[in-house]
Amino acid sequence: MTGLIGITRKIDHMGRVTLPKEYRDFFKMPTGKRVEIFATDEGILIRVPNRETAETKIGTIQERSPDRDYLTDDIS
């Protein structure tokens, strides 16, 4: 990853930061790609989720569909 360290960007009035094109190209991040954002002891970590992690999270969201009655399930 030589040459990709040390790029600075300003935070805009809405709190957004543009990822440098060099990073987006290197990490294969096309427009519309989802990223994960984490707070760490050293700062902010932005990463491209691996496919398995993303599919697992999508499955979890689909399992908790709004048409399911969770209160009834928890009581019985």
N, CA, C and O atoms as a GROMACS GRO file, in nm:
protein
  304
    1MET      N    1   0.083  -0.118   0.000
    1MET     CA    2   0.000   0.000   0.000
    1MET      C    3   0.088   0.125   0.000
    1MET      O    4   0.043   0.230   0.045
    2THR      N    5   0.204   0.117  -0.047
    2THR     CA    6   0.297   0.228  -0.052
    2THR      C    7   0.240   0.342  -0.135
    2THR      O    8   0.182   0.321  -0.241
    3GLY      N    9   0.257   0.465  -0.084
    3GLY     CA   10   0.211   0.582  -0.158
    3GLY      C   11   0.069   0.624  -0.128
    3GLY      O   12   0.024   0.728  -0.176
    4LEU      N   13  -0.004   0.546  -0.048
    4LEU     CA   14  -0.142   0.581  -0.018
    4LEU      C   15  -0.159   0.642   0.120
    4LEU      O   16  -0.271   0.674   0.160
    5ILE      N   17  -0.050   0.658   0.193
    5ILE     CA   18  -0.059   0.711   0.329
    5ILE      C   19  -0.030   0.860   0.327
    5ILE      O   20   0.056   0.905   0.251
    6GLY      N   21  -0.099   0.937   0.410
    6GLY     CA   22  -0.068   1.078   0.425
    6GLY      C   23  -0.157   1.173   0.348
    6GLY      O   24  -0.126   1.292   0.341
    7ILE      N   25  -0.266   1.127   0.290
    7ILE     CA   26  -0.359   1.216   0.220
    7ILE      C   27  -0.452   1.277   0.324
    7ILE      O   28  -0.506   1.206   0.409
    8THR      N   29  -0.471   1.408   0.317
    8THR     CA   30  -0.563   1.474   0.411
    8THR      C   31  -0.684   1.526   0.336
    8THR      O   32  -0.676   1.560   0.218
    9ARG      N   33  -0.795   1.532   0.405
    9ARG     CA   34  -0.920   1.584   0.349
    9ARG      C   35  -0.988   1.670   0.455
    9ARG      O   36  -0.969   1.648   0.574
   10LYS      N   37  -1.067   1.768   0.411
   10LYS     CA   38  -1.145   1.850   0.503
   10LYS      C   39  -1.282   1.786   0.523
   10LYS      O   40  -1.336   1.721   0.434
   11ILE      N   41  -1.336   1.806   0.642
   11ILE     CA   42  -1.474   1.765   0.670
   11ILE      C   43  -1.564   1.880   0.623
   11ILE      O   44  -1.541   1.995   0.659
   12ASP      N   45  -1.666   1.847   0.541
   12ASP     CA   46  -1.753   1.953   0.490
   12ASP      C   47  -1.857   1.994   0.594
   12ASP      O   48  -1.861   1.938   0.704
   13HIS      N   49  -1.941   2.091   0.560
   13HIS     CA   50  -2.039   2.145   0.655
   13HIS      C   51  -2.143   2.042   0.702
   13HIS      O   52  -2.211   2.065   0.802
   14MET      N   53  -2.155   1.930   0.632
   14MET     CA   54  -2.249   1.826   0.672
   14MET      C   55  -2.177   1.708   0.739
   14MET      O   56  -2.238   1.603   0.763
   15GLY      N   57  -2.048   1.725   0.770
   15GLY     CA   58  -1.974   1.621   0.840
   15GLY      C   59  -1.920   1.511   0.750
   15GLY      O   60  -1.880   1.406   0.799
   16ARG      N   61  -1.919   1.533   0.619
   16ARG     CA   62  -1.875   1.430   0.525
   16ARG      C   63  -1.727   1.448   0.491
   16ARG      O   64  -1.673   1.558   0.491
   17VAL      N   65  -1.665   1.334   0.461
   17VAL     CA   66  -1.527   1.332   0.414
   17VAL      C   67  -1.525   1.251   0.285
   17VAL      O   68  -1.582   1.142   0.280
   18THR      N   69  -1.461   1.302   0.182
   18THR     CA   70  -1.448   1.229   0.057
   18THR      C   71  -1.326   1.139   0.064
   18THR      O   72  -1.216   1.185   0.094
   19LEU      N   73  -1.346   1.011   0.037
   19LEU     CA   74  -1.232   0.919   0.032
   19LEU      C   75  -1.154   0.944  -0.096
   19LEU      O   76  -1.213   0.952  -0.204
   20PRO      N   77  -1.022   0.957  -0.086
   20PRO     CA   78  -0.942   0.983  -0.205
   20PRO      C   79  -0.960   0.874  -0.311
   20PRO      O   80  -0.976   0.756  -0.279
   21LYS      N   81  -0.958   0.916  -0.438
   21LYS     CA   82  -0.975   0.822  -0.549
   21LYS      C   83  -0.873   0.710  -0.543
   21LYS      O   84  -0.905   0.595  -0.575
   22GLU      N   85  -0.750   0.741  -0.502
   22GLU     CA   86  -0.646   0.638  -0.493
   22GLU      C   87  -0.687   0.527  -0.397
   22GLU      O   88  -0.663   0.409  -0.424
   23TYR      N   89  -0.749   0.563  -0.285
   23TYR     CA   90  -0.796   0.462  -0.188
   23TYR      C   91  -0.912   0.382  -0.247
   23TYR      O   92  -0.916   0.260  -0.240
   24ARG      N   93  -1.009   0.455  -0.307
   24ARG     CA   94  -1.126   0.386  -0.364
   24ARG      C   95  -1.083   0.287  -0.471
   24ARG      O   96  -1.137   0.177  -0.478
   25ASP      N   97  -0.988   0.325  -0.555
   25ASP     CA   98  -0.938   0.234  -0.659
   25ASP      C   99  -0.864   0.116  -0.598
   25ASP      O  100  -0.889   0.001  -0.636
   26PHE      N  101  -0.774   0.142  -0.503
   26PHE     CA  102  -0.693   0.037  -0.443
   26PHE      C  103  -0.779  -0.067  -0.372
   26PHE      O  104  -0.754  -0.187  -0.381
   27PHE      N  105  -0.882  -0.020  -0.300
   27PHE     CA  106  -0.967  -0.111  -0.223
   27PHE      C  107  -1.094  -0.153  -0.298
   27PHE      O  108  -1.184  -0.212  -0.239
   28LYS      N  109  -1.100  -0.123  -0.427
   28LYS     CA  110  -1.214  -0.161  -0.512
   28LYS      C  111  -1.346  -0.116  -0.449
   28LYS      O  112  -1.431  -0.197  -0.413
   29MET      N  113  -1.360   0.016  -0.437
   29MET     CA  114  -1.477   0.077  -0.374
   29MET      C  115  -1.552   0.163  -0.475
   29MET      O  116  -1.534   0.285  -0.477
   30PRO      N  117  -1.634   0.102  -0.560
   30PRO     CA  118  -1.708   0.182  -0.658
   30PRO      C  119  -1.816   0.266  -0.590
   30PRO      O  120  -1.850   0.241  -0.475
   31THR      N  121  -1.868   0.364  -0.661
   31THR     CA  122  -1.976   0.446  -0.609
   31THR      C  123  -2.092   0.356  -0.566
   31THR      O  124  -2.130   0.264  -0.638
   32GLY      N  125  -2.147   0.382  -0.449
   32GLY     CA  126  -2.259   0.302  -0.398
   32GLY      C  127  -2.216   0.186  -0.310
   32GLY      O  128  -2.301   0.120  -0.250
   33LYS      N  129  -2.086   0.158  -0.302
   33LYS     CA  130  -2.036   0.048  -0.220
   33LYS      C  131  -2.057   0.081  -0.073
   33LYS      O  132  -2.030   0.194  -0.030
   34ARG      N  133  -2.104  -0.015   0.004
   34ARG     CA  134  -2.122   0.005   0.148
   34ARG      C  135  -1.989  -0.013   0.220
   34ARG      O  136  -1.907  -0.095   0.179
   35VAL      N  137  -1.969   0.063   0.326
   35VAL     CA  138  -1.850   0.049   0.409
   35VAL      C  139  -1.894   0.040   0.554
   35VAL      O  140  -2.004   0.084   0.590
   36GLU      N  141  -1.809  -0.016   0.638
   36GLU     CA  142  -1.832  -0.020   0.781
   36GLU      C  143  -1.744   0.087   0.845
   36GLU      O  144  -1.630   0.107   0.802
   37ILE      N  145  -1.795   0.155   0.946
   37ILE     CA  146  -1.721   0.260   1.015
   37ILE      C  147  -1.716   0.223   1.162
   37ILE      O  148  -1.819   0.199   1.226
   38PHE      N  149  -1.594   0.219   1.217
   38PHE     CA  150  -1.573   0.181   1.357
   38PHE      C  151  -1.494   0.289   1.430
   38PHE      O  152  -1.406   0.353   1.371
   39ALA      N  153  -1.524   0.310   1.557
   39ALA     CA  154  -1.441   0.392   1.643
   39ALA      C  155  -1.339   0.300   1.709
   39ALA      O  156  -1.376   0.198   1.766
   40THR      N  157  -1.211   0.336   1.701
   40THR     CA  158  -1.105   0.256   1.763
   40THR      C  159  -1.026   0.346   1.858
   40THR      O  160  -1.047   0.467   1.861
   41ASP      N  161  -0.937   0.287   1.936
   41ASP     CA  162  -0.852   0.364   2.026
   41ASP      C  163  -0.762   0.460   1.949
   41ASP      O  164  -0.722   0.564   2.002
   42GLU      N  165  -0.731   0.426   1.824
   42GLU     CA  166  -0.641   0.509   1.744
   42GLU      C  167  -0.714   0.607   1.653
   42GLU      O  168  -0.649   0.692   1.592
   43GLY      N  169  -0.844   0.599   1.643
   43GLY     CA  170  -0.919   0.690   1.556
   43GLY      C  171  -1.036   0.618   1.490
   43GLY      O  172  -1.098   0.531   1.551
   44ILE      N  173  -1.066   0.655   1.368
   44ILE     CA  174  -1.178   0.599   1.293
   44ILE      C  175  -1.126   0.499   1.191
   44ILE      O  176  -1.030   0.526   1.119
   45LEU      N  177  -1.190   0.384   1.185
   45LEU     CA  178  -1.156   0.280   1.088
   45LEU      C  179  -1.271   0.268   0.989
   45LEU      O  180  -1.386   0.247   1.030
   46ILE      N  181  -1.241   0.281   0.862
   46ILE     CA  182  -1.340   0.261   0.756
   46ILE      C  183  -1.295   0.139   0.678
   46ILE      O  184  -1.181   0.134   0.632
   47ARG      N  185  -1.382   0.041   0.664
   47ARG     CA  186  -1.342  -0.078   0.590
   47ARG      C  187  -1.455  -0.130   0.504
   47ARG      O  188  -1.573  -0.107   0.532
   48VAL      N  189  -1.415  -0.200   0.399
   48VAL     CA  190  -1.511  -0.266   0.311
   48VAL      C  191  -1.544  -0.399   0.377
   48VAL      O  192  -1.454  -0.480   0.400
   49PRO      N  193  -1.672  -0.424   0.410
   49PRO     CA  194  -1.707  -0.550   0.474
   49PRO      C  195  -1.683  -0.666   0.378
   49PRO      O  196  -1.704  -0.655   0.258
   50ASN      N  197  -1.640  -0.780   0.435
   50ASN     CA  198  -1.625  -0.896   0.347
   50ASN      C  199  -1.763  -0.949   0.315
   50ASN      O  200  -1.859  -0.922   0.387
   51ARG      N  201  -1.775  -1.024   0.208
   51ARG     CA  202  -1.905  -1.070   0.158
   51ARG      C  203  -1.981  -1.150   0.262
   51ARG      O  204  -2.101  -1.132   0.278
   52GLU      N  205  -1.912  -1.239   0.334
   52GLU     CA  206  -1.978  -1.324   0.434
   52GLU      C  207  -2.039  -1.239   0.544
   52GLU      O  208  -2.153  -1.263   0.585
   53THR      N  209  -1.965  -1.140   0.593
   53THR     CA  210  -2.017  -1.052   0.698
   53THR      C  211  -2.139  -0.976   0.650
   53THR      O  212  -2.238  -0.967   0.722
   54ALA      N  213  -2.133  -0.922   0.530
   54ALA     CA  214  -2.245  -0.845   0.475
   54ALA      C  215  -2.368  -0.934   0.458
   54ALA      O  216  -2.479  -0.892   0.491
   55GLU      N  217  -2.351  -1.055   0.406
   55GLU     CA  218  -2.464  -1.145   0.386
   55GLU      C  219  -2.524  -1.187   0.519
   55GLU      O  220  -2.646  -1.200   0.530
   56THR      N  221  -2.441  -1.209   0.621
   56THR     CA  222  -2.490  -1.245   0.753
   56THR      C  223  -2.575  -1.132   0.810
   56THR      O  224  -2.682  -1.158   0.865
   57LYS      N  225  -2.530  -1.009   0.796
   57LYS     CA  226  -2.605  -0.895   0.848
   57LYS      C  227  -2.736  -0.877   0.773
   57LYS      O  228  -2.838  -0.847   0.834
   58ILE      N  229  -2.735  -0.895   0.642
   58ILE     CA  230  -2.858  -0.884   0.564
   58ILE      C  231  -2.956  -0.991   0.608
   58ILE      O  232  -3.076  -0.963   0.620
   59GLY      N  233  -2.910  -1.114   0.631
   59GLY     CA  234  -2.996  -1.221   0.678
   59GLY      C  235  -3.057  -1.187   0.812
   59GLY      O  236  -3.176  -1.214   0.834
   60THR      N  237  -2.979  -1.130   0.903
   60THR     CA  238  -3.029  -1.091   1.035
   60THR      C  239  -3.138  -0.986   1.021
   60THR      O  240  -3.239  -0.992   1.091
   61ILE      N  241  -3.118  -0.889   0.934
   61ILE     CA  242  -3.218  -0.784   0.914
   61ILE      C  243  -3.346  -0.844   0.856
   61ILE      O  244  -3.455  -0.808   0.899
   62GLN      N  245  -3.335  -0.936   0.761
   62GLN     CA  246  -3.452  -0.996   0.699
   62GLN      C  247  -3.528  -1.082   0.799
   62GLN      O  248  -3.651  -1.089   0.792
   63GLU      N  249  -3.458  -1.148   0.892
   63GLU     CA  250  -3.526  -1.231   0.991
   63GLU      C  251  -3.613  -1.148   1.084
   63GLU      O  252  -3.713  -1.199   1.134
   64ARG      N  253  -3.579  -1.024   1.107
   64ARG     CA  254  -3.655  -0.936   1.196
   64ARG      C  255  -3.748  -0.845   1.116
   64ARG      O  256  -3.745  -0.723   1.132
   65SER      N  257  -3.828  -0.905   1.031
   65SER     CA  258  -3.919  -0.826   0.949
   65SER      C  259  -4.029  -0.764   1.036
   65SER      O  260  -4.067  -0.822   1.137
   66PRO      N  261  -4.080  -0.647   0.997
   66PRO     CA  262  -4.179  -0.576   1.078
   66PRO      C  263  -4.314  -0.645   1.088
   66PRO      O  264  -4.393  -0.612   1.177
   67ASP      N  265  -4.343  -0.740   1.000
   67ASP     CA  266  -4.473  -0.807   1.006
   67ASP      C  267  -4.474  -0.923   1.106
   67ASP      O  268  -4.574  -0.994   1.117
   68ARG      N  269  -4.366  -0.942   1.177
   68ARG     CA  270  -4.359  -1.049   1.276
   68ARG      C  271  -4.391  -0.992   1.414
   68ARG      O  272  -4.345  -0.883   1.448
   69ASP      N  273  -4.468  -1.063   1.492
   69ASP     CA  274  -4.510  -1.015   1.623
   69ASP      C  275  -4.412  -1.063   1.730
   69ASP      O  276  -4.425  -1.174   1.781
   70TYR      N  277  -4.314  -0.981   1.763
   70TYR     CA  278  -4.210  -1.021   1.860
   70TYR      C  279  -4.262  -1.026   2.003
   70TYR      O  280  -4.214  -1.105   2.084
   71LEU      N  281  -4.358  -0.942   2.035
   71LEU     CA  282  -4.410  -0.944   2.171
   71LEU      C  283  -4.476  -1.077   2.202
   71LEU      O  284  -4.456  -1.131   2.310
   72THR      N  285  -4.552  -1.128   2.110
   72THR     CA  286  -4.618  -1.257   2.130
   72THR      C  287  -4.515  -1.368   2.144
   72THR      O  288  -4.530  -1.454   2.230
   73ASP      N  289  -4.409  -1.366   2.060
   73ASP     CA  290  -4.305  -1.467   2.067
   73ASP      C  291  -4.233  -1.464   2.201
   73ASP      O  292  -4.201  -1.569   2.256
   74ASP      N  293  -4.207  -1.344   2.253
   74ASP     CA  294  -4.133  -1.332   2.379
   74ASP      C  295  -4.217  -1.378   2.498
   74ASP      O  296  -4.163  -1.431   2.595
   75ILE      N  297  -4.348  -1.359   2.492
   75ILE     CA  298  -4.435  -1.394   2.604
   75ILE      C  299  -4.461  -1.544   2.610
   75ILE      O  300  -4.467  -1.601   2.718
   76SER      N  301  -4.476  -1.607   2.495
   76SER     CA  302  -4.514  -1.749   2.495
   76SER      C  303  -4.399  -1.842   2.518
   76SER      O  304  -4.417  -1.963   2.520
   0.00000   0.00000   0.00000
